[in-house]
Amino acid sequence: MNSNTIGNMTECVILAEFQKLEIPVSIPFGRNEPYDFIIETKDGFKSVQVKHGTYKNGCVVSEICHKRTYKKTRKDSYKGVVDYIAIWCSKLDKAYLLKIDEFKANKEAYLRIDPPKNNSCISTIVWADKYEFRKVASTLCKAN
């Protein structure tokens, strides 16, 4: 499957997840914005960048940076650019929602699904369940 198809599928899944929670979604015209969606939350409008995640070594791994090309390719953090990164891992069919301010200026997010084999650095692990889409997104819903 090519990367455009995977990207389109990922956006469809994330859009459907917001809709299930009745969170209004707007899609910007064209492809020139650094975000894929604007969502309406109880705290106002928030921007969301959608990424596909890969299951690798017990983690969902996804880039949380954007590429800029001017003479050479450069990867920049989304901090200060978007509010949330939504990740869908097709292999696990699971979605995650990350508030970008909670992540260092890393180029990738590693969301641990399985316990590590050697139990080293257990305190520095970013557990995926904390960022499960419904858990995080349900806190953004407007009160009915």
C-alpha positions in Angstrom: 0.0 0.0 0.0 1.4 3.4 -0.9 1.9 6.2 1.7 -0.9 8.4 0.3 -3.4 5.5 0.8 -2.2 4.9 4.3 -2.4 8.6 5.1 -6.0 8.8 3.7 -7.0 5.7 5.7 -5.5 7.1 8.9 -7.3 10.5 8.5 -10.6 8.6 7.9 -10.2 6.5 11.0 -9.3 9.6 13.2 -12.2 11.6 11.7 -14.6 8.7 12.5 -13.2 8.5 16.1 -13.9 12.2 16.7 -17.4 11.8 15.2 -18.2 8.9 17.5 -17.6 11.2 20.4 -19.6 14.0 18.7 -16.6 16.3 18.5 -17.1 18.7 15.6 -14.3 18.5 13.0 -13.4 21.0 10.3 -11.0 20.2 7.5 -8.8 23.0 6.1 -9.1 23.7 2.4 -6.1 22.5 0.4 -3.0 20.9 1.8 -1.0 23.9 2.8 -1.6 23.9 6.5 0.5 22.1 9.1 -2.6 20.4 10.6 -5.2 18.1 9.2 -8.2 18.9 11.3 -9.6 21.6 13.6 -11.7 20.3 16.4 -14.2 22.2 18.5 -13.6 21.4 22.2 -14.9 22.7 25.5 -11.8 24.9 25.6 -12.2 26.3 22.1 -10.8 25.3 18.7 -7.7 23.0 18.6 -5.6 21.9 15.7 -4.8 18.2 15.1 -2.1 16.7 12.9 -2.8 13.0 12.0 0.0 10.5 11.7 0.2 6.8 11.0 1.9 4.7 13.7 3.9 1.5 13.2 4.0 -1.4 15.7 7.7 -2.1 16.4 9.4 -3.9 19.3 6.4 -3.6 21.6 5.7 0.1 20.8 3.6 2.2 18.5 6.2 4.5 16.8 5.2 7.6 14.9 6.9 10.7 13.7 5.7 13.8 15.6 7.6 16.3 13.4 6.9 17.9 10.1 9.2 18.0 7.1 10.2 21.3 5.5 12.0 21.3 2.2 13.9 24.3 1.0 17.2 23.3 -0.7 17.4 20.4 1.8 14.9 18.5 4.0 14.6 19.5 7.6 12.4 18.0 10.3 10.8 20.5 12.7 8.8 19.9 15.9 5.1 20.5 15.9 5.4 22.3 19.2 3.7 25.7 18.9 2.3 24.6 15.5 -0.5 22.2 16.5 -2.3 21.3 19.7 -2.6 17.5 19.2 -1.1 14.7 17.3 -3.6 11.8 16.5 -2.0 8.5 15.7 -3.6 5.4 14.2 -1.7 2.1 14.2 -3.3 0.0 11.4 -1.6 -3.2 12.6 -3.3 -2.9 16.0 -6.3 -0.9 14.8 -5.8 1.4 17.7 -5.8 5.2 17.9 -4.0 7.6 20.2 -4.3 11.3 20.9 -1.2 13.2 22.2 -1.2 16.7 23.5 1.9 18.0 21.8 3.0 20.1 24.8 3.4 16.9 26.8 6.1 15.6 24.5 9.7 16.8 24.2 10.9 18.2 20.9 11.4 14.6 19.8 11.1 13.6 16.2 9.3 10.4 17.1 6.9 9.2 19.8 7.3 5.7 21.2 4.1 4.6 22.9 4.8 1.3 24.8 2.2 -1.4 24.4 4.1 -4.4 25.8 6.3 -4.5 28.9 10.0 -4.3 28.1 11.9 -7.5 28.2 14.7 -6.2 30.5 12.7 -3.9 32.7 15.3 -1.2 32.4 14.3 2.5 32.4 10.8 1.5 33.5 10.2 5.0 34.9 10.9 6.7 31.6 8.5 4.6 29.6 5.6 6.4 27.9 2.7 3.9 28.2 0.3 3.9 25.3 -2.8 3.3 27.4 -2.5 6.8 28.9 -3.0 8.2 25.3 -5.8 5.9 24.1 -7.9 8.1 21.8 -11.2 7.8 23.6 -9.7 8.4 27.0 -8.1 11.7 25.9 -10.7 12.9 23.4 -13.6 12.3 25.8 -12.0 15.0 28.1 -12.3 17.5 25.3 -16.0 17.1 24.7 -18.4 19.9 25.3 -20.9 19.4 28.1 -24.3 18.6 26.6 
